[in-house]
Amino acid sequence: MSRYATLLLLLKHMGFVNGRVQFQKLLFLLEKNYHINTGYDFIPFKFGPFCQVIQEDIQHLDDYGYIEHEEVEKAGGEILHRYQITDHGEQYLLENDFGDIYDQIIQDICYDFKNYSLRQLVEYVYENYPEYTVHSQIKEQFLHPKPKQEDFTSADTLLNRKPIVTPSFVKWLDEEIKDTTYRMEVSTVPTEQRADEMNVDEIVIDMLDIAYEDIATKAQEISTQIMLDNYSESGDINNKMYFILDILENLLTSVQEKDIIGVYTEFANTKTNIQMLDELIALHKTSLKSELVRFLFEFIEDISFFLDSIDRIISL
């Protein structure tokens, strides 16, 4: 997908864009929230995430006649720069097939943010991506404490949450892992006698079981949606998801049995198959609904958090 096509599709589905700041923020969110490679590299700048190339591409499209630019005077005399796609730009999109999935994802972001004012859009970006505000000259106007995300398993919440947040089970495990680390540090058992043992409390194992059930529930929701939509790829993706669940179950068994070799083996096996699932999604994403693609990527993210928790345990 060319950068020009991304800009034109954004204008097509937004109707118009008010100013280059709105362009910058929407393209940034397209990449961060929707996992789309826009071809733009964003850096923290004086108004948040910024890419100079976007400014240049907008000017090029204006020069080519693919978009038009007008100045609109707002109340109080402020000048608003408004951009719209032209008939020439619409024709360019018609003559080139950029794939239904890409078009659908851009429709999604326009649906999600079309009614945001510029201030609301900037505030959303600042609160969700504070690492891009380090050089901002206006961050004090927008950064506020974020509410905690408590619900982790609701499908509606998962489909709508942007960006991806740390699953609750990671927070649950933090204190138990810290306690386990402390007890190991003060243990009177000589280190050489404990070298091949995994010191895992039952409460940690119980929490890992709960986390596994969350992931398994999500897999079932995804599988059901795939089958309801009658995707021909359902066999490939569903089989891979359930194979990964089987590996995770073996991984949990190894943790419960304090089998360090088994843990390392199944840990590596999970990572390999996650990569394979990622490749399957990339292969079939042109025929999958954008929300389903996001759901699948979130499934992968949640397993990554789960593996990170296991890694912390076996590193104790």
DRENZA-304997 format. One record per residue (C-alpha): residue number from 1; residue in three letters; chain; x, y, z. Coordinates in steps of 0.25 Angstrom, whole numbers, plus 5000, padded with zeros to 4 digits. Example, Ala and Ser with C-alpha at 12.3 -4.5 7.8 and 13.67 -1.06 7.14 Angstrom:
// residues 2
<r n="1" res="ALA" chain="A" X="5049" Y="4982" Z="5031"/>
<r n="2" res="SER" chain="A" X="5055" Y="4996" Z="5029"/>
//
This chain:
// residues 316
<r n="1" res="MET" chain="A" X="5000" Y="5000" Z="5000"/>
<r n="2" res="SER" chain="A" X="5006" Y="5013" Z="4996"/>
<r n="3" res="ARG" chain="A" X="5006" Y="5025" Z="5005"/>
<r n="4" res="TYR" chain="A" X="4998" Y="5033" Z="4995"/>
<r n="5" res="ALA" chain="A" X="4987" Y="5023" Z="4995"/>
<r n="6" res="THR" chain="A" X="4987" Y="5023" Z="5010"/>
<r n="7" res="LEU" chain="A" X="4985" Y="5038" Z="5011"/>
<r n="8" res="LEU" chain="A" X="4974" Y="5037" Z="5000"/>
<r n="9" res="LEU" chain="A" X="4966" Y="5026" Z="5006"/>
<r n="10" res="LEU" chain="A" X="4967" Y="5034" Z="5019"/>
<r n="11" res="LEU" chain="A" X="4961" Y="5046" Z="5013"/>
<r n="12" res="LYS" chain="A" X="4951" Y="5038" Z="5005"/>
<r n="13" res="HIS" chain="A" X="4945" Y="5032" Z="5018"/>
<r n="14" res="MET" chain="A" X="4946" Y="5044" Z="5027"/>
<r n="15" res="GLY" chain="A" X="4940" Y="5053" Z="5017"/>
<r n="16" res="PHE" chain="A" X="4950" Y="5064" Z="5020"/>
<r n="17" res="VAL" chain="A" X="4962" Y="5066" Z="5030"/>
<r n="18" res="ASN" chain="A" X="4963" Y="5079" Z="5037"/>
<r n="19" res="GLY" chain="A" X="4978" Y="5082" Z="5037"/>
<r n="20" res="ARG" chain="A" X="4991" Y="5075" Z="5037"/>
<r n="21" res="VAL" chain="A" X="4991" Y="5072" Z="5051"/>
<r n="22" res="GLN" chain="A" X="4979" Y="5063" Z="5050"/>
<r n="23" res="PHE" chain="A" X="4985" Y="5056" Z="5038"/>
<r n="24" res="GLN" chain="A" X="4998" Y="5053" Z="5047"/>
<r n="25" res="LYS" chain="A" X="4990" Y="5048" Z="5058"/>
<r n="26" res="LEU" chain="A" X="4980" Y="5039" Z="5050"/>
<r n="27" res="LEU" chain="A" X="4992" Y="5033" Z="5042"/>
<r n="28" res="PHE" chain="A" X="5000" Y="5031" Z="5055"/>
<r n="29" res="LEU" chain="A" X="4987" Y="5023" Z="5061"/>
<r n="30" res="LEU" chain="A" X="4986" Y="5015" Z="5049"/>
<r n="31" res="GLU" chain="A" X="4999" Y="5009" Z="5051"/>
<r n="32" res="LYS" chain="A" X="4999" Y="5008" Z="5066"/>
<r n="33" res="ASN" chain="A" X="4985" Y="5004" Z="5068"/>
<r n="34" res="TYR" chain="A" X="4982" Y="4996" Z="5056"/>
<r n="35" res="HIS" chain="A" X="4995" Y="4990" Z="5053"/>
<r n="36" res="ILE" chain="A" X="4996" Y="4996" Z="5039"/>
<r n="37" res="ASN" chain="A" X="5010" Y="4999" Z="5033"/>
<r n="38" res="THR" chain="A" X="5007" Y="5013" Z="5028"/>
<r n="39" res="GLY" chain="A" X="5021" Y="5015" Z="5023"/>
<r n="40" res="TYR" chain="A" X="5023" Y="5027" Z="5032"/>
<r n="41" res="ASP" chain="A" X="5033" Y="5028" Z="5044"/>
<r n="42" res="PHE" chain="A" X="5028" Y="5036" Z="5055"/>
<r n="43" res="ILE" chain="A" X="5037" Y="5043" Z="5065"/>
<r n="44" res="PRO" chain="A" X="5033" Y="5051" Z="5078"/>
<r n="45" res="PHE" chain="A" X="5032" Y="5066" Z="5074"/>
<r n="46" res="LYS" chain="A" X="5027" Y="5079" Z="5080"/>
<r n="47" res="PHE" chain="A" X="5012" Y="5075" Z="5078"/>
<r n="48" res="GLY" chain="A" X="5014" Y="5060" Z="5080"/>
<r n="49" res="PRO" chain="A" X="5016" Y="5049" Z="5069"/>
<r n="50" res="PHE" chain="A" X="5021" Y="5055" Z="5056"/>
<r n="51" res="CYS" chain="A" X="5026" Y="5051" Z="5043"/>
<r n="52" res="GLN" chain="A" X="5031" Y="5061" Z="5033"/>
<r n="53" res="VAL" chain="A" X="5029" Y="5052" Z="5021"/>
<r n="54" res="ILE" chain="A" X="5014" Y="5053" Z="5023"/>
<r n="55" res="GLN" chain="A" X="5015" Y="5068" Z="5021"/>
<r n="56" res="GLU" chain="A" X="5022" Y="5066" Z="5008"/>
<r n="57" res="ASP" chain="A" X="5012" Y="5056" Z="5003"/>
<r n="58" res="ILE" chain="A" X="5000" Y="5064" Z="5006"/>
<r n="59" res="GLN" chain="A" X="5007" Y="5076" Z="4998"/>
<r n="60" res="HIS" chain="A" X="5010" Y="5066" Z="4987"/>
<r n="61" res="LEU" chain="A" X="4996" Y="5061" Z="4986"/>
<r n="62" res="ASP" chain="A" X="4991" Y="5075" Z="4986"/>
<r n="63" res="ASP" chain="A" X="5000" Y="5079" Z="4975"/>
<r n="64" res="TYR" chain="A" X="4996" Y="5067" Z="4967"/>
<r n="65" res="GLY" chain="A" X="4981" Y="5070" Z="4968"/>
<r n="66" res="TYR" chain="A" X="4977" Y="5058" Z="4976"/>
<r n="67" res="ILE" chain="A" X="4973" Y="5066" Z="4988"/>
<r n="68" res="GLU" chain="A" X="4969" Y="5080" Z="4990"/>
<r n="69" res="HIS" chain="A" X="4971" Y="5090" Z="5001"/>
<r n="70" res="GLU" chain="A" X="4963" Y="5102" Z="5006"/>
<r n="71" res="GLU" chain="A" X="4964" Y="5112" Z="5017"/>
<r n="72" res="VAL" chain="A" X="4952" Y="5113" Z="5026"/>
<r n="73" res="GLU" chain="A" X="4950" Y="5124" Z="5036"/>
<r n="74" res="LYS" chain="A" X="4945" Y="5120" Z="5049"/>
<r n="75" res="ALA" chain="A" X="4938" Y="5128" Z="5059"/>
<r n="76" res="GLY" chain="A" X="4948" Y="5138" Z="5066"/>
<r n="77" res="GLY" chain="A" X="4956" Y="5139" Z="5053"/>
<r n="78" res="GLU" chain="A" X="4964" Y="5126" Z="5054"/>
<r n="79" res="ILE" chain="A" X="4967" Y="5120" Z="5040"/>
<r n="80" res="LEU" chain="A" X="4965" Y="5105" Z="5038"/>
<r n="81" res="HIS" chain="A" X="4972" Y="5098" Z="5027"/>
<r n="82" res="ARG" chain="A" X="4962" Y="5087" Z="5022"/>
<r n="83" res="TYR" chain="A" X="4966" Y="5076" Z="5012"/>
<r n="84" res="GLN" chain="A" X="4957" Y="5068" Z="5003"/>
<r n="85" res="ILE" chain="A" X="4959" Y="5057" Z="4993"/>
<r n="86" res="THR" chain="A" X="4956" Y="5062" Z="4978"/>
<r n="87" res="ASP" chain="A" X="4949" Y="5054" Z="4967"/>
<r n="88" res="HIS" chain="A" X="4963" Y="5052" Z="4961"/>
<r n="89" res="GLY" chain="A" X="4967" Y="5046" Z="4975"/>
<r n="90" res="GLU" chain="A" X="4955" Y="5037" Z="4975"/>
<r n="91" res="GLN" chain="A" X="4958" Y="5032" Z="4961"/>
<r n="92" res="TYR" chain="A" X="4972" Y="5028" Z="4965"/>
<r n="93" res="LEU" chain="A" X="4966" Y="5019" Z="4976"/>
<r n="94" res="LEU" chain="A" X="4957" Y="5013" Z="4966"/>
<r n="95" res="GLU" chain="A" X="4968" Y="5010" Z="4956"/>
<r n="96" res="ASN" chain="A" X="4976" Y="5003" Z="4967"/>
<r n="97" res="ASP" chain="A" X="4972" Y="4991" Z="4976"/>
<r n="98" res="PHE" chain="A" X="4978" Y="4993" Z="4990"/>
<r n="99" res="GLY" chain="A" X="4970" Y="4981" Z="4996"/>
<r n="100" res="ASP" chain="A" X="4957" Y="4981" Z="5003"/>
<r n="101" res="ILE" chain="A" X="4964" Y="4978" Z="5017"/>
<r n="102" res="TYR" chain="A" X="4972" Y="4991" Z="5016"/>
<r n="103" res="ASP" chain="A" X="4960" Y="4999" Z="5012"/>
<r n="104" res="GLN" chain="A" X="4952" Y="4993" Z="5023"/>
<r n="105" res="ILE" chain="A" X="4962" Y="4996" Z="5034"/>
<r n="106" res="ILE" chain="A" X="4963" Y="5011" Z="5029"/>
<r n="107" res="GLN" chain="A" X="4948" Y="5011" Z="5030"/>
<r n="108" res="ASP" chain="A" X="4949" Y="5006" Z="5044"/>
<r n="109" res="ILE" chain="A" X="4958" Y="5017" Z="5049"/>
<r n="110" res="CYS" chain="A" X="4950" Y="5028" Z="5042"/>
<r n="111" res="TYR" chain="A" X="4937" Y="5022" Z="5049"/>
<r n="112" res="ASP" chain="A" X="4945" Y="5022" Z="5062"/>
<r n="113" res="PHE" chain="A" X="4950" Y="5036" Z="5062"/>
<r n="114" res="LYS" chain="A" X="4942" Y="5044" Z="5052"/>
<r n="115" res="ASN" chain="A" X="4934" Y="5051" Z="5063"/>
<r n="116" res="TYR" chain="A" X="4946" Y="5054" Z="5071"/>
<r n="117" res="SER" chain="A" X="4950" Y="5069" Z="5072"/>
<r n="118" res="LEU" chain="A" X="4964" Y="5072" Z="5069"/>
<r n="119" res="ARG" chain="A" X="4966" Y="5074" Z="5084"/>
<r n="120" res="GLN" chain="A" X="4960" Y="5061" Z="5088"/>
<r n="121" res="LEU" chain="A" X="4968" Y="5054" Z="5077"/>
<r n="122" res="VAL" chain="A" X="4981" Y="5060" Z="5083"/>
<r n="123" res="GLU" chain="A" X="4977" Y="5057" Z="5097"/>
<r n="124" res="TYR" chain="A" X="4974" Y="5042" Z="5093"/>
<r n="125" res="VAL" chain="A" X="4988" Y="5041" Z="5086"/>
<r n="126" res="TYR" chain="A" X="4995" Y="5048" Z="5098"/>
<r n="127" res="GLU" chain="A" X="4988" Y="5039" Z="5109"/>
<r n="128" res="ASN" chain="A" X="4991" Y="5026" Z="5101"/>
<r n="129" res="TYR" chain="A" X="5005" Y="5028" Z="5096"/>
<r n="130" res="PRO" chain="A" X="5012" Y="5037" Z="5106"/>
<r n="131" res="GLU" chain="A" X="5025" Y="5033" Z="5101"/>
<r n="132" res="TYR" chain="A" X="5022" Y="5042" Z="5089"/>
<r n="133" res="THR" chain="A" X="5020" Y="5054" Z="5098"/>
<r n="134" res="VAL" chain="A" X="5034" Y="5056" Z="5103"/>
<r n="135" res="HIS" chain="A" X="5037" Y="5068" Z="5095"/>
<r n="136" res="SER" chain="A" X="5023" Y="5073" Z="5094"/>
<r n="137" res="GLN" chain="A" X="5021" Y="5088" Z="5097"/>
<r n="138" res="ILE" chain="A" X="5006" Y="5086" Z="5101"/>
<r n="139" res="LYS" chain="A" X="5006" Y="5072" Z="5108"/>
<r n="140" res="GLU" chain="A" X="5002" Y="5079" Z="5122"/>
<r n="141" res="GLN" chain="A" X="4989" Y="5083" Z="5115"/>
<r n="142" res="PHE" chain="A" X="4986" Y="5068" Z="5111"/>
<r n="143" res="LEU" chain="A" X="4992" Y="5058" Z="5120"/>
<r n="144" res="HIS" chain="A" X="4983" Y="5053" Z="5131"/>
<r n="145" res="PRO" chain="A" X="4983" Y="5041" Z="5140"/>
<r n="146" res="LYS" chain="A" X="4978" Y="5029" Z="5132"/>
<r n="147" res="PRO" chain="A" X="4966" Y="5020" Z="5138"/>
<r n="148" res="LYS" chain="A" X="4970" Y="5006" Z="5141"/>
<r n="149" res="GLN" chain="A" X="4966" Y="4995" Z="5131"/>
<r n="150" res="GLU" chain="A" X="4960" Y="4984" Z="5140"/>
<r n="151" res="ASP" chain="A" X="4952" Y="4976" Z="5130"/>
<r n="152" res="PHE" chain="A" X="4961" Y="4966" Z="5122"/>
<r n="153" res="THR" chain="A" X="4952" Y="4955" Z="5117"/>
<r n="154" res="SER" chain="A" X="4940" Y="4963" Z="5111"/>
<r n="155" res="ALA" chain="A" X="4941" Y="4961" Z="5095"/>
<r n="156" res="ASP" chain="A" X="4934" Y="4975" Z="5093"/>
<r n="157" res="THR" chain="A" X="4945" Y="4981" Z="5102"/>
<r n="158" res="LEU" chain="A" X="4956" Y="4974" Z="5095"/>
<r n="159" res="LEU" chain="A" X="4951" Y="4978" Z="5081"/>
<r n="160" res="ASN" chain="A" X="4950" Y="4993" Z="5086"/>
<r n="161" res="ARG" chain="A" X="4962" Y="4995" Z="5095"/>
<r n="162" res="LYS" chain="A" X="4973" Y="5003" Z="5088"/>
<r n="163" res="PRO" chain="A" X="4984" Y="5002" Z="5090"/>
<r n="164" res="ILE" chain="A" X="4986" Y="4988" Z="5096"/>
<r n="165" res="VAL" chain="A" X="4987" Y="4988" Z="5111"/>
<r n="166" res="THR" chain="A" X="4995" Y="4979" Z="5120"/>
<r n="167" res="PRO" chain="A" X="4985" Y="4967" Z="5124"/>
<r n="168" res="SER" chain="A" X="4981" Y="4967" Z="5139"/>
<r n="169" res="PHE" chain="A" X="4987" Y="4954" Z="5141"/>
<r n="170" res="VAL" chain="A" X="5001" Y="4960" Z="5140"/>
<r n="171" res="LYS" chain="A" X="4997" Y="4970" Z="5151"/>
<r n="172" res="TRP" chain="A" X="4992" Y="4958" Z="5159"/>
<r n="173" res="LEU" chain="A" X="5006" Y="4951" Z="5158"/>
<r n="174" res="ASP" chain="A" X="5014" Y="4962" Z="5162"/>
<r n="175" res="GLU" chain="A" X="5013" Y="4962" Z="5177"/>
<r n="176" res="GLU" chain="A" X="5014" Y="4947" Z="5177"/>
<r n="177" res="ILE" chain="A" X="5027" Y="4946" Z="5169"/>
<r n="178" res="LYS" chain="A" X="5033" Y="4957" Z="5178"/>
<r n="179" res="ASP" chain="A" X="5029" Y="4949" Z="5190"/>
<r n="180" res="THR" chain="A" X="5035" Y="4937" Z="5184"/>
<r n="181" res="THR" chain="A" X="5048" Y="4944" Z="5180"/>
<r n="182" res="TYR" chain="A" X="5049" Y="4950" Z="5194"/>
<r n="183" res="ARG" chain="A" X="5047" Y="4936" Z="5201"/>
<r n="184" res="MET" chain="A" X="5058" Y="4930" Z="5191"/>
<r n="185" res="GLU" chain="A" X="5068" Y="4941" Z="5195"/>
<r n="186" res="VAL" chain="A" X="5066" Y="4938" Z="5210"/>
<r n="187" res="SER" chain="A" X="5065" Y="4923" Z="5209"/>
<r n="188" res="THR" chain="A" X="5075" Y="4915" Z="5218"/>
<r n="189" res="VAL" chain="A" X="5076" Y="4904" Z="5207"/>
<r n="190" res="PRO" chain="A" X="5090" Y="4904" Z="5200"/>
<r n="191" res="THR" chain="A" X="5089" Y="4910" Z="5186"/>
<r n="192" res="GLU" chain="A" X="5095" Y="4897" Z="5180"/>
<r n="193" res="GLN" chain="A" X="5084" Y="4889" Z="5186"/>
<r n="194" res="ARG" chain="A" X="5073" Y="4898" Z="5179"/>
<r n="195" res="ALA" chain="A" X="5080" Y="4899" Z="5165"/>
<r n="196" res="ASP" chain="A" X="5070" Y="4890" Z="5158"/>
<r n="197" res="GLU" chain="A" X="5058" Y="4893" Z="5165"/>
<r n="198" res="MET" chain="A" X="5047" Y="4903" Z="5162"/>
<r n="199" res="ASN" chain="A" X="5041" Y="4910" Z="5174"/>
<r n="200" res="VAL" chain="A" X="5027" Y="4913" Z="5170"/>
<r n="201" res="ASP" chain="A" X="5016" Y="4915" Z="5180"/>
<r n="202" res="GLU" chain="A" X="5002" Y="4909" Z="5178"/>
<r n="203" res="ILE" chain="A" X="4996" Y="4922" Z="5177"/>
<r n="204" res="VAL" chain="A" X="5004" Y="4926" Z="5166"/>
<r n="205" res="ILE" chain="A" X="5001" Y="4913" Z="5159"/>
<r n="206" res="ASP" chain="A" X="4986" Y="4916" Z="5161"/>
<r n="207" res="MET" chain="A" X="4987" Y="4930" Z="5155"/>
<r n="208" res="LEU" chain="A" X="4994" Y="4924" Z="5143"/>
<r n="209" res="ASP" chain="A" X="4982" Y="4914" Z="5142"/>
<r n="210" res="ILE" chain="A" X="4973" Y="4926" Z="5142"/>
<r n="211" res="ALA" chain="A" X="4981" Y="4933" Z="5132"/>
<r n="212" res="TYR" chain="A" X="4981" Y="4921" Z="5123"/>
<r n="213" res="GLU" chain="A" X="4966" Y="4920" Z="5124"/>
<r n="214" res="ASP" chain="A" X="4965" Y="4934" Z="5119"/>
<r n="215" res="ILE" chain="A" X="4973" Y="4931" Z="5107"/>
<r n="216" res="ALA" chain="A" X="4966" Y="4919" Z="5104"/>
<r n="217" res="THR" chain="A" X="4952" Y="4926" Z="5105"/>
<r n="218" res="LYS" chain="A" X="4957" Y="4937" Z="5095"/>
<r n="219" res="ALA" chain="A" X="4962" Y="4926" Z="5086"/>
<r n="220" res="GLN" chain="A" X="4948" Y="4920" Z="5086"/>
<r n="221" res="GLU" chain="A" X="4942" Y="4934" Z="5083"/>
<r n="222" res="ILE" chain="A" X="4951" Y="4936" Z="5071"/>
<r n="223" res="SER" chain="A" X="4948" Y="4921" Z="5066"/>
<r n="224" res="THR" chain="A" X="4933" Y="4923" Z="5067"/>
<r n="225" res="GLN" chain="A" X="4934" Y="4937" Z="5060"/>
<r n="226" res="ILE" chain="A" X="4943" Y="4931" Z="5049"/>
<r n="227" res="MET" chain="A" X="4933" Y="4919" Z="5047"/>
<r n="228" res="LEU" chain="A" X="4921" Y="4928" Z="5047"/>
<r n="229" res="ASP" chain="A" X="4927" Y="4937" Z="5036"/>
<r n="230" res="ASN" chain="A" X="4930" Y="4924" Z="5028"/>
<r n="231" res="TYR" chain="A" X="4944" Y="4927" Z="5025"/>
<r n="232" res="SER" chain="A" X="4951" Y="4916" Z="5017"/>
<r n="233" res="GLU" chain="A" X="4964" Y="4919" Z="5025"/>
<r n="234" res="SER" chain="A" X="4957" Y="4915" Z="5038"/>
<r n="235" res="GLY" chain="A" X="4963" Y="4901" Z="5038"/>
<r n="236" res="ASP" chain="A" X="4978" Y="4907" Z="5037"/>
<r n="237" res="ILE" chain="A" X="4976" Y="4918" Z="5048"/>
<r n="238" res="ASN" chain="A" X="4967" Y="4910" Z="5057"/>
<r n="239" res="ASN" chain="A" X="4976" Y="4898" Z="5057"/>
<r n="240" res="LYS" chain="A" X="4988" Y="4906" Z="5060"/>
<r n="241" res="MET" chain="A" X="4981" Y="4913" Z="5071"/>
<r n="242" res="TYR" chain="A" X="4977" Y="4900" Z="5078"/>
<r n="243" res="PHE" chain="A" X="4990" Y="4894" Z="5076"/>
<r n="244" res="ILE" chain="A" X="4996" Y="4906" Z="5083"/>
<r n="245" res="LEU" chain="A" X="4986" Y="4904" Z="5095"/>
<r n="246" res="ASP" chain="A" X="4991" Y="4889" Z="5096"/>
<r n="247" res="ILE" chain="A" X="5005" Y="4894" Z="5097"/>
<r n="248" res="LEU" chain="A" X="5001" Y="4904" Z="5107"/>
<r n="249" res="GLU" chain="A" X="4994" Y="4893" Z="5115"/>
<r n="250" res="ASN" chain="A" X="5007" Y="4885" Z="5115"/>
<r n="251" res="LEU" chain="A" X="5015" Y="4897" Z="5119"/>
<r n="252" res="LEU" chain="A" X="5006" Y="4899" Z="5131"/>
<r n="253" res="THR" chain="A" X="5008" Y="4884" Z="5134"/>
<r n="254" res="SER" chain="A" X="5023" Y="4886" Z="5134"/>
<r n="255" res="VAL" chain="A" X="5022" Y="4898" Z="5143"/>
<r n="256" res="GLN" chain="A" X="5013" Y="4890" Z="5153"/>
<r n="257" res="GLU" chain="A" X="5023" Y="4878" Z="5153"/>
<r n="258" res="LYS" chain="A" X="5035" Y="4888" Z="5154"/>
<r n="259" res="ASP" chain="A" X="5040" Y="4881" Z="5142"/>
<r n="260" res="ILE" chain="A" X="5050" Y="4892" Z="5137"/>
<r n="261" res="ILE" chain="A" X="5054" Y="4884" Z="5124"/>
<r n="262" res="GLY" chain="A" X="5039" Y="4883" Z="5120"/>
<r n="263" res="VAL" chain="A" X="5037" Y="4897" Z="5123"/>
<r n="264" res="TYR" chain="A" X="5048" Y="4902" Z="5114"/>
<r n="265" res="THR" chain="A" X="5044" Y="4892" Z="5103"/>
<r n="266" res="GLU" chain="A" X="5029" Y="4896" Z="5103"/>
<r n="267" res="PHE" chain="A" X="5033" Y="4911" Z="5105"/>
<r n="268" res="ALA" chain="A" X="5041" Y="4910" Z="5092"/>
<r n="269" res="ASN" chain="A" X="5030" Y="4902" Z="5085"/>
<r n="270" res="THR" chain="A" X="5020" Y="4912" Z="5088"/>
<r n="271" res="LYS" chain="A" X="5028" Y="4924" Z="5083"/>
<r n="272" res="THR" chain="A" X="5031" Y="4916" Z="5070"/>
<r n="273" res="ASN" chain="A" X="5016" Y="4913" Z="5068"/>
<r n="274" res="ILE" chain="A" X="5012" Y="4928" Z="5071"/>
<r n="275" res="GLN" chain="A" X="5021" Y="4932" Z="5060"/>
<r n="276" res="MET" chain="A" X="5014" Y="4922" Z="5050"/>
<r n="277" res="LEU" chain="A" X="5000" Y="4927" Z="5055"/>
<r n="278" res="ASP" chain="A" X="5005" Y="4942" Z="5052"/>
<r n="279" res="GLU" chain="A" X="5009" Y="4937" Z="5038"/>
<r n="280" res="LEU" chain="A" X="4996" Y="4931" Z="5035"/>
<r n="281" res="ILE" chain="A" X="4989" Y="4943" Z="5039"/>
<r n="282" res="ALA" chain="A" X="4997" Y="4951" Z="5030"/>
<r n="283" res="LEU" chain="A" X="4995" Y="4941" Z="5019"/>
<r n="284" res="HIS" chain="A" X="4980" Y="4942" Z="5020"/>
<r n="285" res="LYS" chain="A" X="4977" Y="4956" Z="5026"/>
<r n="286" res="THR" chain="A" X="4972" Y="4961" Z="5012"/>
<r n="287" res="SER" chain="A" X="4960" Y="4952" Z="5014"/>
<r n="288" res="LEU" chain="A" X="4957" Y="4954" Z="5029"/>
<r n="289" res="LYS" chain="A" X="4949" Y="4965" Z="5035"/>
<r n="290" res="SER" chain="A" X="4958" Y="4976" Z="5041"/>
<r n="291" res="GLU" chain="A" X="4952" Y="4974" Z="5055"/>
<r n="292" res="LEU" chain="A" X="4955" Y="4959" Z="5054"/>
<r n="293" res="VAL" chain="A" X="4970" Y="4962" Z="5050"/>
<r n="294" res="ARG" chain="A" X="4971" Y="4971" Z="5062"/>
<r n="295" res="PHE" chain="A" X="4965" Y="4961" Z="5071"/>
<r n="296" res="LEU" chain="A" X="4975" Y="4950" Z="5066"/>
<r n="297" res="PHE" chain="A" X="4987" Y="4960" Z="5069"/>
<r n="298" res="GLU" chain="A" X="4982" Y="4963" Z="5083"/>
<r n="299" res="PHE" chain="A" X="4981" Y="4948" Z="5085"/>
<r n="300" res="ILE" chain="A" X="4996" Y="4947" Z="5081"/>
<r n="301" res="GLU" chain="A" X="4999" Y="4959" Z="5090"/>
<r n="302" res="ASP" chain="A" X="4992" Y="4952" Z="5102"/>
<r n="303" res="ILE" chain="A" X="5000" Y="4940" Z="5100"/>
<r n="304" res="SER" chain="A" X="5013" Y="4948" Z="5100"/>
<r n="305" res="PHE" chain="A" X="5009" Y="4954" Z="5113"/>
<r n="306" res="PHE" chain="A" X="5006" Y="4940" Z="5118"/>
<r n="307" res="LEU" chain="A" X="5020" Y="4935" Z="5114"/>
<r n="308" res="ASP" chain="A" X="5027" Y="4947" Z="5120"/>
<r n="309" res="SER" chain="A" X="5021" Y="4943" Z="5133"/>
<r n="310" res="ILE" chain="A" X="5026" Y="4929" Z="5132"/>
<r n="311" res="ASP" chain="A" X="5039" Y="4934" Z="5128"/>
<r n="312" res="ARG" chain="A" X="5040" Y="4943" Z="5141"/>
<r n="313" res="ILE" chain="A" X="5036" Y="4930" Z="5149"/>
<r n="314" res="ILE" chain="A" X="5047" Y="4921" Z="5143"/>
<r n="315" res="SER" chain="A" X="5057" Y="4933" Z="5144"/>
<r n="316" res="LEU" chain="A" X="5056" Y="4933" Z="5159"/>
//
